Amino acid sequence: MSKHAIHLANGQKINWVTTLILAGLHIGAFAAFFCFSWKAFFVALALHWVAVGWGISLGYHRLHTHQSYQCPRWLEYFFAICGTMTLEGGPMFWVGTHRVHHAKSDQPGDPHSPNEGTFWSHMGWIVFGETNHNNSAFMAKHAPDLARHKFYWWLNTYHWIPVVATGLALLAFGGLPMFLWGFCLRIVYGLHCTWLINSATHIFGSRRFETTDDSRNSFILAVLTFGEGWHNNHHAHQTSARHGMMWYEFDISWLTLKLLKSVGLVWGIRLVKPEVLARQQETAELAA
């Protein structure tokens, strides 16, 4: 069997609550194409940017997990709320899971390595077994910095409130088309974009840096995920706020951070020194 073949066992049982929610969202996402409106489309696009661009890329990932920059506490909390809009769980769950991924990347214990199967790394790890979404006490072991804030404990437990409230508001004020586009399709698209970083960027793409895992860079996924597709760059320099490290590597989140810094909302940005990048690039070219 191929290393990346579908593998469902993993000693786990199907999580029916998660599975039924995902199934319903996918049905709603498909139905959205039969009631298209430009207004619903642009609302969905804006919410996707807020949820995945601000919530996941700038918030959960670069700020909360890797502490790549500093910002006011209110903005830190705001990005965390945006992160819950993706339906990817609360901040302590997301951060804790991602830190385990880095500590054991593509090794035994990695929560979503393609070595356990492509489907497993993409969404099987969510569908099968207990992912400790609401187990704040358990996830606090991997996110002790977040655990010091009562706000994160509350948001991790009730992470579903912001997204459900948004869905109800879309339905109440925009009708079924707005709900299907701004809630169902937008969430499904955002989930698969994020999941592709777990799966595809550990299988396909280029490698600038020699790392101990199978992380790879993908221009297409970088465009779809606000710069997260430069995954090999990120695994080589985990605390860098800039993932697209070359001028031609498009990284929307990095451009956003530069804008926020210019107005004084972001400071203490952590980057890789140019001489370090140049030295590593030279080493890689010689090795090739």
Steps between C-alpha positions, in 0.01 A plus 500: 500500500625850413624718785227750410217251441169548677530368852201510728578279795752672727328321786226763500122507486299738289393823670137515395428852624790645302421283198133600486585870535756476221257306281230763550744781418613327181139451390433868567816597311382304195154655523654850503583474129127475421417831667785726396501873559790743475412647838519158666824426318676814621371455855640146497832627363523767771419251776756255359768769517404583859483136610794340319715803416471677833384219728716207389801645317560819699339382824504134592813422299748787488396674822350252746705192405839642400492846661650648185397853591336705775183707498251655746310250712167601347631423149641168619158406638326626186717280277415203725127566457554520125672161520192337650305615193669222300344223712852366561463506876606740772842662537639261761400198291638642176823627651561186703440272202727704276782505753482121526513486120824700497653302784430167328460601136463194276608280790298276733270724702443760227123567511465523121795363307450361145712207615176378658318546168403797286138493610606476862724807476235697311190439711502146635669611821200728562232251399641205692565494871512756777673826403453670839328803350346602831749339737668823608677335794665247268597755232636738767803271528597595145385863521589613854549860386138518382381309805604793719211703354144432612382636166669217310358238734153637438547534123646152472195352673243710318681538166180419314312810621650761261458287189147386587398858580638611164310225320173596667556868416568414135181296483290763678618802301606348169279198455596151383745604223703709744503216753609240245780720363612688811473204734500158328712556190731747670573262790548196276736688270699634796526157661632335187749782443639449850489122475698513174788653696494191725481257209614637163794709621651189655471311169525737202714804427857622525743499790734797548622381841605158621277432800440185703145473361341487154378863492483665157425835339200556273430828320138404431429415862682814614255705294201306636612521864637855535861381487481179702594291196868588544504211742858382461618856566287502811622166633858611450437831682197444720500831686537719193198722440585498131438167325558617143867578552590599145361804316314273258335291773159662542402519867187706568529461877853640496380801297219545752747494789709768329188715468404446865856586606485825304200615707648386830276196561780244467856497630775258596474317167731199489678436168786292365815704452580559129854362540359176644264461204776576253732245662231231501408576139865468395531168685187366331624604154836331556328184618283497187 
